[in-house]
Amino acid sequence: MSAPRLTSAAFAATGVMFLLYPVLRPSGDDAAAMASTGWVVGHLAAMLGFVLLGLAVLGLHQILGDRLSLRAAVVTWIGAGLTLPYYGAEDFGLYVIAQRALRDGTPALMELAAEFRHGTVPVTMFAGGLLLLGVGAVMAAVAVWRSGIVGRWSAVPMAAGFALFIPQFFAPVYALRVAHGVLIALGALWLAVVVWRSRTA
């Protein structure tokens, strides 16, 4: 399969994963939510999305062939690397803690979840990783804009989605987090279509 097709598939899969993340993840942050299958599957979808994004941006560099797209790929991979440990702990670690708290009737165990989530090192890595992912996505969008190979606007919505990744955590209603997932999904799918069509250019 050619680089444009693989890159297109990676962007499309990225969009699907980041739509599944808020849709499958429970809206709450209590023990019942964290002990659910939806919590595990939703966070797993996000982790797969971060990996797929790195592959997609690397494929975009193969198509564009410029320095900026290469830098975007590097920054995206570093961002994903810093973000994934936090998501892994959120997914599997908090799931185990919540299940134990519910099974033993010991809600005080959930304090462990709070200690992890607000710990200085994990939060710093998590925030730094998401910031770099946003920067990488914006750099990729600028590279696309300058390239003349694929549509100028095609990478802008997805870049906006990743630039808003941290703010969306503070949305007053969960529906806005779902809307954020829709934004990334539509942006990634649009870019996937444009990249797919570019293979004949």
Beta strands, then each sheet from edge to edge (+ up, - down):
end
